[in-house]
């Protein structure tokens, strides 16, 4: 009887402790959410409509010139302090039918897709399903490479594993789309040689993110395309975004076609077997949807701010990466004040993109282009218009164009 009473009392106390902990966790989550809202409200108050109008005018002048003189063909959206200050589209989504680009046109994001894969890993990390220091073989048992290769190695491009785009070129059947499962299986079967000893250097490599997408599938129990739809696009309100699926060509019915410029016009770049692999590329989105993504990152709709900030830290300490580095799915550039500019570029099958995410002032520059020319080489001008006080830094060594002047 005493023993039974003791058990009852212990269970009662344990229940109270669990209830208290649960309540404390909810209170902590609520406090964190409130803190982020207060932060975003404070940033929003910095918005000055008059300055925004002047910046928009300069941006419009710049992009019109970029379209006319440098062949910019795509869409652009620029935001600051959480508000859109400029958005516009130029040229054609389809040169044959003369369908024009709009800010709702879907573009293949190419390597800008990698941040979506990184955020998926972060979500699983927050749920306690994966640790950045876990060895890859924990999730891919037939992984044929060094056990020192971790999830962090993949996220930061320091694994040393070969790029599937090249090392499997003579092995795969190019008449059918390659899949992430096949990449994993072919690596295990043929064991193509590594490029360098793991974790000793930075080497940008699509295989890293193809494997991460595969791991997302294994841990979530769903196809990566479905995972992205449910856990990335839907929470952010990205209704016109999807991950390319060779078995569903209807998804691309309204999307832009990627082109390579030729002397007598533009050549549409066809899909090939590599398009079947996702995680390293494959996301289709619009500039307006990417703005929603940007805002979702700033408001903890996807992951906690602390988790995201960890992804924005430079991973590498190699001497050649002191001013340019990489986090988890984002490229980093060291600014003059010691902070890191967070961005990513993308180039794949005629699409060429740039996306800058600055969560310090809830600003972004989103440029999507479906003609792979050199127009984006002048991205420094757009950066300088958004941040005129740093124009000297962005335009170092170049003449200051007139459109930079903000009066």
DOTI-223963 format. One line per field, with one value per residue (C-alpha): residue number from 0; residue in three letters; x, y, z. Coordinates in pm, 1 decimal. Example, Ala and Ser with C-alpha at 12.3 -4.5 7.8 and 13.67 -1.06 7.14 Angstrom:
<pts>
num c(0 | 1)
residu c(ala | ser)
east c(1230.0 | 1367.0)
north c(-450.0 | -106.0)
up c(780.0 | 714.0)
</pts>
This chain:
<pts>
num c(0 | 1 | 2 | 3 | 4 | 5 | 6 | 7 | 8 | 9 | 10 | 11 | 12 | 13 | 14 | 15 | 16 | 17 | 18 | 19 | 20 | 21 | 22 | 23 | 24 | 25 | 26 | 27 | 28 | 29 | 30 | 31 | 32 | 33 | 34 | 35 | 36 | 37 | 38 | 39 | 40 | 41 | 42 | 43 | 44 | 45 | 46 | 47 | 48 | 49 | 50 | 51 | 52 | 53 | 54 | 55 | 56 | 57 | 58 | 59 | 60 | 61 | 62 | 63 | 64 | 65 | 66 | 67 | 68 | 69 | 70 | 71 | 72 | 73 | 74 | 75 | 76 | 77 | 78 | 79 | 80 | 81 | 82 | 83 | 84 | 85 | 86 | 87 | 88 | 89 | 90 | 91 | 92 | 93 | 94 | 95 | 96 | 97 | 98 | 99 | 100 | 101 | 102 | 103 | 104 | 105 | 106 | 107 | 108 | 109 | 110 | 111 | 112 | 113 | 114 | 115 | 116 | 117 | 118 | 119 | 120 | 121 | 122 | 123 | 124 | 125 | 126 | 127 | 128 | 129 | 130 | 131 | 132 | 133 | 134 | 135 | 136 | 137 | 138 | 139 | 140 | 141 | 142 | 143 | 144 | 145 | 146 | 147 | 148 | 149 | 150 | 151 | 152 | 153 | 154 | 155 | 156 | 157 | 158 | 159 | 160 | 161 | 162 | 163 | 164 | 165 | 166 | 167 | 168 | 169 | 170 | 171 | 172 | 173 | 174 | 175 | 176 | 177 | 178 | 179 | 180 | 181 | 182 | 183 | 184 | 185 | 186 | 187 | 188 | 189 | 190 | 191 | 192 | 193 | 194 | 195 | 196 | 197 | 198 | 199 | 200 | 201 | 202 | 203 | 204 | 205 | 206 | 207 | 208 | 209 | 210 | 211 | 212 | 213 | 214 | 215 | 216 | 217 | 218 | 219 | 220 | 221 | 222 | 223 | 224 | 225 | 226 | 227 | 228 | 229 | 230 | 231 | 232 | 233 | 234 | 235 | 236 | 237 | 238 | 239 | 240 | 241 | 242 | 243 | 244 | 245 | 246 | 247 | 248 | 249 | 250 | 251 | 252 | 253 | 254 | 255 | 256 | 257 | 258 | 259 | 260 | 261 | 262 | 263 | 264 | 265 | 266 | 267 | 268 | 269 | 270 | 271 | 272 | 273 | 274 | 275 | 276 | 277 | 278 | 279 | 280 | 281 | 282 | 283 | 284 | 285 | 286 | 287 | 288 | 289 | 290 | 291 | 292 | 293 | 294 | 295 | 296 | 297 | 298 | 299 | 300 | 301 | 302 | 303 | 304 | 305 | 306 | 307 | 308 | 309 | 310 | 311 | 312 | 313 | 314 | 315 | 316 | 317 | 318 | 319 | 320 | 321 | 322 | 323 | 324 | 325 | 326 | 327 | 328 | 329 | 330 | 331 | 332 | 333 | 334 | 335 | 336 | 337 | 338 | 339 | 340 | 341 | 342 | 343 | 344 | 345 | 346 | 347 | 348 | 349 | 350 | 351 | 352 | 353 | 354 | 355 | 356 | 357 | 358 | 359 | 360 | 361 | 362 | 363 | 364 | 365 | 366 | 367 | 368 | 369 | 370 | 371 | 372 | 373 | 374 | 375 | 376 | 377 | 378 | 379 | 380 | 381 | 382 | 383 | 384 | 385 | 386 | 387 | 388 | 389 | 390 | 391 | 392 | 393 | 394 | 395 | 396 | 397 | 398 | 399 | 400 | 401 | 402 | 403 | 404 | 405 | 406)
residu c(unk | unk | unk | unk | unk | unk | unk | unk | unk | unk | unk | unk | unk | unk | unk | unk | unk | unk | unk | unk | unk | unk | unk | unk | unk | unk | unk | unk | unk | unk | unk | unk | unk | unk | unk | unk | unk | unk | unk | unk | unk | unk | unk | unk | unk | unk | unk | unk | unk | unk | unk | unk | unk | unk | unk | unk | unk | unk | unk | unk | unk | unk | unk | unk | unk | unk | unk | unk | unk | unk | unk | unk | unk | unk | unk | unk | unk | unk | unk | unk | unk | unk | unk | unk | unk | unk | unk | unk | unk | unk | unk | unk | unk | unk | unk | unk | unk | unk | unk | unk | unk | unk | unk | unk | unk | unk | unk | unk | unk | unk | unk | unk | unk | unk | unk | unk | unk | unk | unk | unk | unk | unk | unk | unk | unk | unk | unk | unk | unk | unk | unk | unk | unk | unk | unk | unk | unk | unk | unk | unk | unk | unk | unk | unk | unk | unk | unk | unk | unk | unk | unk | unk | unk | unk | unk | unk | unk | unk | unk | unk | unk | unk | unk | unk | unk | unk | unk | unk | unk | unk | unk | unk | unk | unk | unk | unk | unk | unk | unk | unk | unk | unk | unk | unk | unk | unk | unk | unk | unk | unk | unk | unk | unk | unk | unk | unk | unk | unk | unk | unk | unk | unk | unk | unk | unk | unk | unk | unk | unk | unk | unk | unk | unk | unk | unk | unk | unk | unk | unk | unk | unk | unk | unk | unk | unk | unk | unk | unk | unk | unk | unk | unk | unk | unk | unk | unk | unk | unk | unk | unk | unk | unk | unk | unk | unk | unk | unk | unk | unk | unk | unk | unk | unk | unk | unk | unk | unk | unk | unk | unk | unk | unk | unk | unk | unk | unk | unk | unk | unk | unk | unk | unk | unk | unk | unk | unk | unk | unk | unk | unk | unk | unk | unk | unk | unk | unk | unk | unk | unk | unk | unk | unk | unk | unk | unk | unk | unk | unk | unk | unk | unk | unk | unk | unk | unk | unk | unk | unk | unk | unk | unk | unk | unk | unk | unk | unk | unk | unk | unk | unk | unk | unk | unk | unk | unk | unk | unk | unk | unk | unk | unk | unk | unk | unk | unk | unk | unk | unk | unk | unk | unk | unk | unk | unk | unk | unk | unk | unk | unk | unk | unk | unk | unk | unk | unk | unk | unk | unk | unk | unk | unk | unk | unk | unk | unk | unk | unk | unk | unk | unk | unk | unk | unk | unk | unk | unk | unk | unk | unk | unk | unk | unk | unk | unk | unk | unk | unk | unk | unk | unk | unk | unk | unk | unk | unk | unk | unk | unk | unk | unk | unk | unk | unk | unk | unk | unk | unk)
east c(0.0 | 280.3 | 462.4 | 153.6 | 109.3 | 474.0 | 432.7 | 120.0 | 295.1 | 599.3 | 382.5 | 183.9 | 502.1 | 646.5 | 324.2 | 345.3 | 709.9 | 628.5 | 334.6 | 550.5 | 824.0 | 568.8 | 422.6 | 772.9 | 857.8 | 538.9 | 610.8 | 968.4 | 847.0 | 590.5 | 855.6 | 1090.0 | 814.4 | 725.9 | 1091.3 | 1113.6 | 792.6 | 923.3 | 1250.5 | 1073.0 | 842.7 | 1147.3 | 1311.3 | 989.5 | 990.5 | 1316.4 | 1132.5 | 1113.6 | 868.8 | 1044.7 | 1386.1 | 1228.1 | 1076.4 | 1413.9 | 1587.5 | 1313.1 | 1366.8 | 1741.4 | 1682.7 | 1437.5 | 1687.7 | 1958.5 | 1755.7 | 1613.2 | 1969.3 | 2073.0 | 1791.5 | 1864.9 | 2245.3 | 2335.7 | 2045.9 | 1899.9 | 1597.8 | 1409.9 | 1247.1 | 1370.9 | 1241.1 | 1418.6 | 1298.0 | 1422.5 | 1309.5 | 1061.3 | 883.4 | 904.1 | 1055.0 | 1093.2 | 973.1 | 963.3 | 1007.0 | 1187.9 | 1196.8 | 1043.8 | 971.2 | 934.7 | 1102.3 | 909.2 | 561.2 | 668.5 | 523.7 | 660.7 | 820.1 | 624.1 | 698.2 | 484.4 | 687.9 | 848.1 | 1225.0 | 1453.4 | 1650.5 | 1953.4 | 2191.7 | 1977.3 | 1777.9 | 2048.5 | 1922.6 | 1585.8 | 1764.3 | 1968.7 | 1655.1 | 1498.1 | 1801.2 | 1769.8 | 1405.5 | 1499.2 | 1779.7 | 1533.8 | 1317.6 | 1614.9 | 1622.4 | 1969.6 | 2286.0 | 2526.8 | 2821.0 | 2662.4 | 2861.1 | 2689.9 | 2704.2 | 2456.7 | 2188.0 | 2338.9 | 2470.4 | 2630.1 | 2812.9 | 3156.5 | 3364.9 | 3556.8 | 3353.6 | 3486.5 | 3248.5 | 2957.1 | 2630.5 | 2820.7 | 3077.1 | 2797.2 | 2629.5 | 2955.8 | 3099.7 | 3402.3 | 3329.0 | 3576.6 | 3335.4 | 3330.8 | 3071.0 | 2809.8 | 2762.1 | 3107.2 | 3215.5 | 2904.4 | 2891.6 | 3007.7 | 2804.9 | 2449.7 | 2182.9 | 2139.4 | 1811.6 | 1621.6 | 1624.6 | 1879.5 | 1746.2 | 1895.2 | 1852.9 | 2054.9 | 2332.0 | 2362.6 | 2352.3 | 2605.7 | 2843.7 | 2820.2 | 2868.5 | 3148.1 | 3314.4 | 3449.7 | 3763.6 | 3744.9 | 3876.6 | 4069.4 | 4094.8 | 3763.8 | 3727.9 | 4059.6 | 3930.1 | 3622.2 | 3515.0 | 3168.2 | 3005.9 | 2649.7 | 2684.5 | 2675.4 | 2324.2 | 2194.6 | 2290.3 | 2132.0 | 1802.7 | 1824.2 | 1875.2 | 1572.5 | 1366.9 | 1489.6 | 1425.9 | 1091.9 | 953.0 | 840.4 | 966.7 | 1182.4 | 945.7 | 653.5 | 857.9 | 941.8 | 577.8 | 448.8 | 725.9 | 896.5 | 664.4 | 330.9 | 443.9 | 598.8 | 289.0 | 478.7 | 182.7 | 366.0 | 678.0 | 759.9 | 1048.8 | 1099.3 | 961.1 | 1038.7 | 719.5 | 502.7 | 589.3 | 260.3 | 417.8 | 642.4 | 359.2 | 371.4 | 740.4 | 1008.8 | 1233.3 | 1609.0 | 1812.0 | 2171.5 | 2242.5 | 2366.3 | 2490.3 | 2153.8 | 1924.2 | 1862.7 | 1889.2 | 1650.1 | 1843.4 | 1669.5 | 1617.6 | 1850.5 | 1905.4 | 2068.4 | 1745.6 | 1601.9 | 1835.7 | 1710.9 | 1838.7 | 2133.6 | 1899.4 | 1545.2 | 1334.9 | 1116.0 | 992.8 | 903.4 | 1054.5 | 734.1 | 739.8 | 1106.2 | 1013.2 | 762.2 | 1042.5 | 1263.9 | 997.9 | 928.7 | 1296.3 | 1279.9 | 970.8 | 1056.1 | 784.7 | 1041.1 | 1312.2 | 1410.7 | 1619.9 | 1899.0 | 1909.9 | 1916.2 | 2187.3 | 2406.6 | 2371.4 | 2494.9 | 2824.9 | 3139.9 | 3231.6 | 3578.6 | 3899.9 | 4117.7 | 4340.0 | 4188.3 | 3839.4 | 3899.2 | 3678.5 | 3460.3 | 3317.6 | 3025.6 | 2769.1 | 2487.0 | 2336.3 | 2449.7 | 2758.8 | 2914.7 | 3112.4 | 3290.7 | 3191.0 | 3400.3 | 3226.4 | 3308.4 | 2960.9 | 2888.2 | 2676.9 | 2454.4 | 2364.4 | 2367.2 | 2399.0 | 2265.7 | 2341.5 | 2177.5 | 2044.3 | 2001.8 | 1892.9 | 2119.4 | 2015.4 | 2117.5 | 1948.7 | 2076.5 | 1914.3 | 2003.8 | 1824.2 | 1997.4 | 1760.9 | 1509.6 | 1624.7 | 1670.0 | 1777.8 | 1614.6 | 1713.4 | 1602.0 | 1705.7 | 1626.5 | 1905.6 | 2255.4 | 2445.4 | 2674.9 | 2411.1 | 2431.6 | 2796.0 | 2669.5 | 2491.0 | 2722.7 | 2521.9 | 2196.3 | 2372.1 | 2508.5 | 2167.1 | 2015.3 | 2307.2 | 2447.2 | 2665.6 | 2855.8 | 2868.5 | 3242.1 | 3289.6 | 3073.2 | 3202.1 | 3567.6 | 3787.6 | 3494.8 | 3346.0 | 3037.1 | 2738.4 | 2495.9 | 2209.1 | 2387.0 | 2328.9 | 2054.7 | 1964.6)
north c(0.0 | 237.6 | 136.0 | 210.7 | 545.0 | 627.2 | 551.3 | 767.1 | 1061.7 | 1024.0 | 1013.1 | 1313.5 | 1516.2 | 1405.3 | 1511.9 | 1855.6 | 1888.7 | 1788.2 | 2025.6 | 2305.6 | 2233.4 | 2224.0 | 2554.3 | 2701.3 | 2587.5 | 2745.1 | 3064.6 | 3066.9 | 3012.9 | 3288.7 | 3521.4 | 3445.7 | 3510.8 | 3836.4 | 3944.7 | 3887.9 | 4082.1 | 4373.1 | 4361.6 | 4363.4 | 4647.1 | 4851.8 | 4789.8 | 4879.9 | 5221.1 | 5302.7 | 5300.9 | 5648.2 | 5666.5 | 5966.2 | 5800.3 | 5477.8 | 5663.2 | 5813.2 | 5476.4 | 5319.6 | 5585.6 | 5516.9 | 5142.7 | 5186.4 | 5396.3 | 5138.1 | 4831.3 | 4998.5 | 5069.8 | 4716.5 | 4580.8 | 4808.9 | 4804.5 | 4473.8 | 4251.7 | 4200.4 | 3973.2 | 3878.3 | 4016.4 | 4209.7 | 4295.8 | 4508.5 | 4553.5 | 4747.2 | 4752.0 | 4478.0 | 4674.0 | 4642.9 | 4957.2 | 4836.1 | 4549.7 | 4515.9 | 4266.3 | 4298.2 | 4103.5 | 3769.8 | 3451.1 | 3280.4 | 3439.2 | 3224.9 | 3313.9 | 3660.1 | 3597.5 | 3875.2 | 3832.0 | 3954.6 | 3965.4 | 3648.5 | 3458.8 | 3140.8 | 3105.6 | 2810.3 | 2929.2 | 2709.2 | 2716.8 | 2968.6 | 2647.8 | 2531.7 | 2754.7 | 2575.5 | 2244.4 | 2399.6 | 2529.2 | 2181.6 | 2039.3 | 2316.5 | 2226.1 | 1861.8 | 1980.2 | 2182.8 | 1871.5 | 1677.3 | 1442.3 | 1536.8 | 1697.4 | 1897.2 | 1695.4 | 1358.9 | 1150.7 | 1113.8 | 733.8 | 751.3 | 843.5 | 680.9 | 342.5 | 257.2 | 592.1 | 490.1 | 781.0 | 885.1 | 877.8 | 1225.9 | 1366.5 | 1515.5 | 1692.8 | 2016.4 | 1910.3 | 1883.2 | 2209.0 | 2403.6 | 2236.4 | 2086.8 | 1715.0 | 1643.1 | 1407.2 | 1431.4 | 1624.9 | 1383.5 | 1609.0 | 1505.8 | 1186.0 | 990.6 | 1128.8 | 807.0 | 579.8 | 714.9 | 659.5 | 1006.9 | 914.4 | 915.4 | 1164.7 | 1091.8 | 1082.8 | 1153.8 | 786.1 | 686.9 | 933.2 | 772.1 | 419.0 | 493.1 | 652.9 | 339.0 | 105.3 | 278.6 | 477.6 | 760.6 | 911.5 | 1207.3 | 1547.8 | 1618.9 | 1500.9 | 1585.7 | 1910.4 | 2054.1 | 2306.1 | 2472.3 | 2341.2 | 2430.9 | 2106.3 | 2009.5 | 1656.4 | 1793.2 | 1930.4 | 1638.9 | 1414.4 | 1653.7 | 1641.5 | 1260.1 | 1271.5 | 1502.7 | 1239.1 | 957.6 | 1148.3 | 1302.8 | 996.3 | 1198.8 | 1295.4 | 1610.4 | 1783.6 | 1716.8 | 1814.9 | 2151.0 | 2210.0 | 2136.9 | 2265.1 | 2542.2 | 2693.6 | 2665.3 | 2823.6 | 3112.4 | 3161.4 | 3082.3 | 2972.9 | 2985.1 | 2792.0 | 2425.7 | 2183.6 | 2063.5 | 1716.6 | 1546.2 | 1340.4 | 1652.3 | 1882.1 | 2066.0 | 2243.1 | 2429.6 | 2537.0 | 2899.3 | 2910.6 | 3101.9 | 2916.4 | 2939.6 | 3079.4 | 3111.8 | 3419.2 | 3348.2 | 3578.2 | 3561.3 | 3545.5 | 3316.1 | 2939.0 | 2764.1 | 2532.0 | 2192.4 | 1985.0 | 1688.2 | 1389.7 | 1608.9 | 1801.8 | 1502.1 | 1559.3 | 1817.4 | 1987.2 | 2143.0 | 2311.7 | 2256.8 | 2511.2 | 2730.4 | 3055.2 | 3417.6 | 3737.3 | 3799.0 | 3450.7 | 3494.4 | 3815.2 | 3610.7 | 3362.9 | 3649.7 | 3777.7 | 3426.1 | 3388.3 | 3717.5 | 3619.5 | 3262.5 | 3102.7 | 2845.7 | 2818.0 | 3006.3 | 3318.9 | 3167.4 | 2865.8 | 3087.6 | 3314.0 | 3008.6 | 2938.1 | 3290.8 | 3241.6 | 3176.4 | 2808.8 | 2815.6 | 2954.7 | 2895.1 | 3190.4 | 3227.9 | 3264.3 | 3553.0 | 3795.9 | 3549.7 | 3252.2 | 3010.1 | 2926.5 | 2674.1 | 2733.1 | 3094.8 | 3265.6 | 3532.2 | 3846.1 | 4044.1 | 4411.9 | 4704.5 | 4715.8 | 4353.4 | 4216.7 | 3953.9 | 4015.3 | 3710.3 | 3610.5 | 3338.0 | 3319.9 | 3061.2 | 2958.4 | 2663.2 | 2591.8 | 2952.2 | 3089.8 | 3326.9 | 3465.7 | 3670.0 | 3684.9 | 3894.9 | 3843.3 | 4097.2 | 4013.4 | 4297.4 | 4546.7 | 4308.7 | 4401.2 | 4202.0 | 4220.3 | 3951.2 | 3926.9 | 3635.2 | 3613.3 | 3357.8 | 3460.1 | 3361.1 | 3672.5 | 3903.6 | 4153.5 | 4045.3 | 4145.1 | 4494.3 | 4387.4 | 4623.2 | 4916.7 | 4784.8 | 4719.9 | 5073.3 | 5226.0 | 5034.8 | 5124.9 | 5458.4 | 5496.0 | 5183.9 | 5273.9 | 5342.5 | 4986.9 | 4807.6 | 5018.0 | 5014.3 | 5049.6 | 5138.0 | 5465.7 | 5576.7 | 5582.6 | 5873.0 | 5652.0 | 5599.7 | 5952.1 | 5962.6 | 6319.9)
up c(0.0 | 91.7 | -224.9 | -437.2 | -263.8 | -329.9 | -698.9 | -715.7 | -551.2 | -780.5 | -1092.2 | -970.1 | -912.5 | -1249.4 | -1418.1 | -1259.7 | -1367.5 | -1726.8 | -1734.4 | -1599.0 | -1854.1 | -2135.0 | -2017.7 | -1989.2 | -2344.7 | -2478.7 | -2288.0 | -2422.0 | -2779.2 | -2734.4 | -2593.4 | -2883.1 | -3134.9 | -2959.2 | -2958.1 | -3333.8 | -3392.3 | -3183.8 | -3377.2 | -3714.7 | -3605.0 | -3502.8 | -3840.6 | -4025.7 | -3856.2 | -4037.0 | -4368.2 | -4523.7 | -4820.1 | -4975.1 | -4971.6 | -5101.0 | -5398.4 | -5487.2 | -5463.7 | -5677.1 | -5942.7 | -5949.4 | -5963.8 | -6251.5 | -6445.7 | -6384.6 | -6482.7 | -6792.8 | -6904.6 | -6810.9 | -7028.1 | -7321.7 | -7320.4 | -7153.2 | -7251.3 | -6904.8 | -6951.1 | -6636.5 | -6323.0 | -6023.1 | -5676.5 | -5416.2 | -5060.8 | -4760.6 | -4397.8 | -4484.9 | -4760.0 | -5137.4 | -5289.1 | -5648.3 | -5868.0 | -6243.0 | -6527.3 | -6858.5 | -7183.8 | -7270.6 | -7080.5 | -7419.5 | -7720.1 | -7970.8 | -7847.1 | -7726.3 | -7381.5 | -7163.5 | -6822.6 | -6520.8 | -6148.6 | -6129.4 | -6389.6 | -6256.0 | -6306.5 | -6235.2 | -5931.5 | -6007.9 | -5708.3 | -5521.2 | -5454.8 | -5212.0 | -4931.2 | -4941.5 | -4888.0 | -4607.2 | -4433.7 | -4463.3 | -4280.6 | -4018.9 | -3962.1 | -3903.7 | -3675.0 | -3466.1 | -3432.3 | -3298.8 | -3598.0 | -3718.0 | -3586.7 | -3798.8 | -3663.1 | -3745.6 | -3996.5 | -4332.8 | -4313.7 | -4020.8 | -4273.6 | -4582.7 | -4461.9 | -4797.7 | -4812.4 | -4945.2 | -4819.8 | -4509.1 | -4181.4 | -4097.5 | -4361.0 | -4167.7 | -4239.6 | -4176.5 | -4437.9 | -4694.5 | -4591.4 | -4615.5 | -4929.2 | -4755.9 | -4798.3 | -5075.8 | -5251.8 | -5632.9 | -5830.0 | -5968.5 | -6271.8 | -6395.3 | -6218.6 | -6322.0 | -6675.0 | -6844.6 | -6617.7 | -6621.4 | -6883.2 | -7029.3 | -7197.6 | -6864.9 | -6576.6 | -6305.5 | -5947.6 | -5604.9 | -5515.8 | -5820.3 | -5733.1 | -5388.3 | -5531.0 | -5805.5 | -5556.9 | -5342.3 | -5636.1 | -5828.7 | -5547.2 | -5766.7 | -5612.7 | -5374.6 | -5479.8 | -5158.2 | -4799.6 | -4625.0 | -4428.8 | -4547.4 | -4801.3 | -4953.1 | -5291.7 | -5418.9 | -5527.4 | -5628.0 | -5487.8 | -5132.8 | -5166.8 | -5372.9 | -5079.5 | -4828.6 | -5020.1 | -5013.5 | -4635.8 | -4598.2 | -4778.3 | -4552.1 | -4229.2 | -4328.4 | -4501.7 | -4800.8 | -5144.4 | -5134.7 | -5376.1 | -5142.5 | -4836.7 | -4995.6 | -5088.1 | -4736.6 | -4513.3 | -4711.0 | -4971.8 | -4786.8 | -4454.5 | -4647.9 | -4866.3 | -5187.1 | -5400.3 | -5735.6 | -5636.9 | -5699.4 | -5741.4 | -6097.4 | -6167.3 | -6502.5 | -6465.7 | -6437.3 | -6731.1 | -6679.1 | -6380.8 | -6624.0 | -6854.8 | -6737.9 | -6640.4 | -6826.4 | -7069.5 | -7016.7 | -7308.1 | -7413.8 | -7630.3 | -7980.1 | -8255.4 | -8433.8 | -8136.2 | -7841.5 | -7814.9 | -7570.4 | -7341.0 | -7328.6 | -7015.1 | -6973.9 | -6742.5 | -6475.0 | -6415.8 | -6232.9 | -5937.0 | -5686.5 | -5372.1 | -5549.6 | -5799.6 | -5929.2 | -5738.4 | -5959.1 | -5809.5 | -5878.4 | -5743.8 | -5549.4 | -5397.0 | -5304.9 | -5126.2 | -4924.9 | -4852.6 | -4742.3 | -4502.9 | -4372.4 | -4284.6 | -4095.3 | -3895.0 | -3785.4 | -3999.2 | -4115.4 | -3849.6 | -3537.1 | -3586.4 | -3376.0 | -3608.3 | -3915.0 | -3774.1 | -3724.7 | -4095.8 | -4172.2 | -3987.4 | -4193.8 | -4158.8 | -4308.3 | -4161.0 | -4467.0 | -4562.6 | -4907.8 | -4755.0 | -4516.6 | -4710.5 | -4904.0 | -4721.8 | -4701.7 | -4434.3 | -4465.1 | -4808.3 | -4834.4 | -4972.2 | -4750.5 | -4830.6 | -4560.1 | -4554.2 | -4437.3 | -4097.8 | -4020.0 | -4095.6 | -4360.1 | -4670.0 | -4715.7 | -5071.0 | -5334.3 | -5709.0 | -5951.4 | -6307.9 | -6479.8 | -6829.2 | -6936.2 | -6598.8 | -6409.3 | -6071.0 | -5769.6 | -5429.8 | -5139.6 | -4799.1 | -4531.2 | -4207.2 | -4021.4 | -4184.3 | -4349.4 | -4699.7 | -5016.9 | -5378.4 | -5592.4 | -5957.7 | -6174.9 | -6538.5 | -6809.0 | -7044.4 | -6932.0 | -7034.0 | -6835.8 | -6725.2 | -6361.0 | -6357.3 | -6271.6 | -5954.4 | -5762.9 | -5891.5 | -5745.1 | -5414.4 | -5412.4 | -5481.8 | -5191.7 | -4963.5 | -5088.8 | -4780.5 | -4892.7 | -5261.9 | -5232.4 | -5109.4 | -5365.9 | -5656.5 | -5550.2 | -5858.2 | -6086.7 | -6204.2 | -6013.5 | -6252.5 | -6224.2 | -6107.9 | -5773.1 | -5650.6 | -5386.0 | -5302.3)
</pts>
